[in-house]
Amino acid sequence: MTEEAAPRRIVVVGTGLIGTSIALAMRAGGAEVLLADRDTASLRLAVELGAGSALQEGDPGEPADLAVLAVPPAAVAAALLDAQKRGLARVYTDVASVKARPLAEAAELGCDLTTFVAGHPLAGRERSGPAAARADLFLGRPWALCPSPESSAEAAETVAALARACGAEPLTVGPAEHDRAVALVSHGPHVVSAAVAARLGDAPEVALGLAGQGVRDVTRVAASDPALWIGILSANAGPVADVLDAVAGDLALAAAMLRAGAENGGPVAEVAAEKVTELLRRGTVGRGRIPGKHGGRPRSYALVAVVIPDRPGELARLFQAAGDAGVNIEDVAIEHSPGLPVGVAELSVRPEAADRLADELRARGWSVPG
């Protein structure tokens, strides 16, 4: 099958983070974008940001190439039925992070599934709403396509063309398999992150003062909107519960082993340490299986630590120095020093480039430990 050209006229129903980001990406590619949202303030802001123009409530005109339903999982089926009754487009898709339940509800409502291909761009931010939208949000990210048996080949290719136009990589997967997968790599981890972050609610100030990058990394996604996430978790409840049961089992065993070792010492402590070490090893193996950049195989990078003043322009200088040294920075993390106007930037680079970058930075006056 030949790849279709990107849709030239689309309707986006829902001007939150994902919907507005899709609109911005398509506008950047020259497409005409019409926007709709029951929240007039959100719609107005998306229009002001240049994401498109407001869809007229009356006659929508000629059907668009594609309508994107950027609504929560529980609203997908009703939104699809309404859009199809209005004749908004020739092809329809959604962006909800749960697929099986909305598809079943759409079938029950009598939606035309031949023109619908369920979709899910695997991208997001902790912030929500149109103000957080970015045209480059989907670059290099997977975009799951979950066609039903009724979906036409033309509809599937149109939605795949949308994903490619937004810079994403379309990946076809069954709805149930998709829901189990995102429970494992997204929905379950979100609840685990929230559980860890919840421990900080009543934490003493001395503990918070000692918080480093580790706890920030683990709790990052816990900053997301709880109202949004309860809808996602409820729509994918079974698979998420399975993941949480497995994680809870590992944690309960680790807690029991550590407690037994602490109370009994000697051989008991040695057995406990072995059990916990095995969990840590499994964690290392699992972390290493996460794909690397652009979905490729995981790579091992060297870290070059640089002390960086907390003032404007320092990161730009640092990146310029790396560029002058001919070194590509694969990733960067910044650890701020509590109470001090400095931090440590950890630059992930190819191992063979680490010494060259460190030498270049030292020559330019940067403090590079080690």
N, C-alpha and C positions, 0 to 999 in steps of 0.2 A: 504494500500500500504506500503510495506517495504521501509525503507530508503536506498537509494543507497549509496555506498561508494563514497568518494570524488573523483573527476576527477584526474587522475594520469598524464595526459599530456594535457596542455592547451596552447592556443595562446592568447596573450593579444595585441590587436591593440590599441595603444595609451599609451604612457608612461608618462602621467601626474601624478598628486597626486593620483587619485583613481586607475588608471590602475597599476601603480608601486606598490601601497600598496597591491593590490590584488596579484600581482606577488610575492611580498615578503612574504605575508602570506602563499601562496600556496607552495613556495619554502621551507619555514620553516616546512611545513608538508610533505616534501619529493617529491612533484610533479615536473615533468619536465615542465619548462616554456619557451616558445618561445615568443620573443618580436618583435613588428613592430611599426614603427612610421616614418612619412615623415620628421619629425624634427630629423636629424641625431645626433645633439648634445644632445637632450633629450634622444634618444635611447642609445647613447654611455654612458651617465651618469647612466641610469637605469641598463645597463649591468655591469658597474663598481661597482654599489652598490650591486650587487649580486642578482638582481631581475630575472635574466634569461639570455638566450643567444639570439642573434639576429636571427630572422627568415630569411632564405635564400629567396632572391627575386624570384628565378626561381622555381624549383620544391620544394614545401613545404613538400614533403614526404607523409607518411601515415596521414590520417585525425586525428587531435587531438580529445580527448574526448569532448572538449569544447573550443569555441572561445569567448573571452570577448571583446566587442567593446567599448572601453573607449574613446569615442569621443563626441563632443558636440551634442545636440539634432538635430540640422539641418543636421548633417553629418551621423546620424545613418543609415538611409535607404540606402544611397549610399554605406556606408561601409559594410552593411549586404549583399547587392547584390554582391559587389566585392568579399567578403570573401566566399560566397556560390559558385560563379563562379570558384574560385580557389580551392574549396574543402578543406578549411582549417580545418574543424571540422565536427563532426556528429551533434553537438548541438551548438546553438549560443544564446548569450544574450548581453545586453548592460547595461550601468550604468548611462545613462542620467537621469536628474531629471524631465523630462517631458516624458509622455508615449503616450498619445492619438495621437498627431500629428505625431511623428515618425512612429508609427504603421500604420497609414493611408497612409503615404508616402511609406512605405515598400510594402504595398499591391498594391499601384498604380504602383510601379516599377516591380511588378511581383515576389517579393522575395518568397521563400518557407517558409511560416509561420508555417508549421508543426514542423520545427526544431528550431524555434525561440521563446524564452520566454523573454519578456521585463523585465528588472530588474532595481532596484534603491537602492543602499546601502545608508542608511540615516546616513552618516558620512562625515566629511570633516574638513578642517582647513582654516584659513584665508590665509595661504600661499599656493602657487601652485607649480606645477612642481615636477619632480622626487626627488629632494633634500629634499622635505618636506614629502616624503612618509614614512609610518611606517607600519610594519607588524601587529601591534596591533590596527590599526585604527578602525577596525570594531567590536572589542570585545564588546559583549553585546548590539550592536546596531541593530535596525530593518533593514531588507533588503526586500524591496517591490518586489514581483513577480507579474507581470501583464500578464498572459498568454492570448492569443487571443483564440477565439473558435476553431481555427485550430491547436493550439499548442498540440503536443502529450503529453501523460502522462509521457513518458520516458524523454522528453525534460524538462518538468516542474520539475521532480524529480532531474535531473542532475544539473539544475541551483540551486535548493534548497540545494543540497549537496555542491555546491560551497559556498553558503552563510554560511552554517554550518561550513565548513572547515576553513573559514575565521574568525570564532568566532561570527558570526552574528545570528540573529533570523529571519528566513524567514517568511514573512507575505503575503498571497495572497490577492490581491485587484484589482478591475477593473480599467482599464486605466483612464477613466474619473473621477472616484471617487478619484483615486490617485492624479490626477492633481489638483482637488479642494482642497484636503487635504494639499498638499505641498504648494499651494498658501496661505493657512491660517497659516501654522506653519513654513514656510521657506521663500518662495518667497516674500510674502507681508511684513513680518517683516524685510527682508533685505532692501527693499525700504524705510521703515519707519526709520530704523537705518541710512541709507544714508542721509535721509532728516534731521535728527537730527544732524548728523556729519557735514553736509553742513553748518549749522549755525555757526560752529566753524571756518570756513575758514577765515572769516574776524573778528573774535572775538578779543577784546582787550586783551593784555597780562595779565592784572589783572584777567580777567575771566578765562583764561587758567591756571593761577597760582592757582586758587581756585578749579580746576577740581578735583573731587574725584572719588571714585569707581563707583558711580551711572552712571555718564556719560560714563565712560569707559565700563561698562557692556552694556549699551544701544547701543553704537557705535562700539562694538567689531567687528561685522561681516561686517561693512562698510569698513574695511581695505581690503576686497577681491578684486580680479581683475575685474574692470568694463567691460572689453572686454568679459570676460567669462560670466558675469551676464546679459549683454544685450541680449546675445543669449538665455539664460534660460528664461528671462522675455518675450522676443518676442515669444518664442514657447509656453508659457502658458499665453498669454496676457489676455484673457477673465477672467479666474478665479482670476488672480492677480488684475485686475482692479476692480472686485467686492469687494475684500478684502480692497483695498485702498479706494474705495468709502465709505465703512462702517466706516473705521478708520477716514477718513476725516470728515465724518458727526459728529462723536463723538467729534473730536477736534474742529470743527467749533462751535458746540453747547457750548463746554466748554469755548472757547474764547469769545463767545457772552455773556455768563452768567457772566464771570469774569469782562468783560468790563462794563456790565450794573451795576453790583454790585459796582464796583469802582467809577462809575460816579454818581450813585444815592444814594447809602448807604441805611440805614434803612431796611424796609421790602424787598426792591428789592435785597439788598445784602444777606438777609437771604434766599430768594428763590434761588438766584444764587449759594450760598454755598451748598444748598440741592441738586441742579442739579449736581454740580461738584462732591459732595460727593458720589452721586449715581454712577457716572462713576468710581470713585476710588474704590467703593465697588465691582462693577462688575469686575474690574481689579483684585482685590484680590481673588475673587471667581475663575476667569479664571486661574490665576497663580496657584492656589491650585489644579487645575484639571490636571496639567501636571504630567504624570507618574513619579514615583520615580525611584530608582536604578533598573536596569534590567527589566524595564517596569512594575514594580509592582505598587501598589497603593501609592500615595504620603504619605510621612511621615513628621512629624514635628520633627525637630532636635533642640537641644540646642546649642548655640554658646559659645565657650570658647575663649576669646580674650587673646592673648599673645604678649607682646612686644618682638620683635625679632631683634637683630643686623643684619645689612646688610653686612654680611661677609661669606666667604665660610664655609660650614659645619653646619650652624646653623639649617637649616631645617632638616638635617639628625638627629641631636641631638634631635630636637623636636619630630620627628616621633618615634625615638627610645624610648624616655620617654613615649610616648603614648602606644607603644607596651609593655613596661615593666609594665605599669599600667593595661594592659589587655583591653585597650580601642581602638575600631576601629574608625578611622577618616573617616567619610562618605564623607566629602568634605572639601576643604580648599580654602581660599581667603586671599590675602595679600594686605594690604593698606599701601603704602609707605608714609612716612612723608616728605613733601617737604623741601629740604635743610638740612635734618638730616640723619645721617647714621643708621637709625632704621626704622622699620615699625611695623605694627600690623598684626599678623596672626590670622584669625578667623577660628577656627576649629569647624566644624559641627559634633556633636556626638549625640548618643542616650541620651535623657534627664536624664535617670537614671545613666549615666556614667559621667555626666558633673562635679559633685563635686569631684568624685574620680580622674579625670584627673587634675582638677585645683589644688587639694591638692598635687598630685605627682609633678606637674610642679613647684609649689612654693617650695616644699622640695628640688628641684634640682637647685633653684636659679633663676628661670624664674620669670619675673614680670607679674602677672596675675591680671588685674584690677577687682574690684568687690568683 
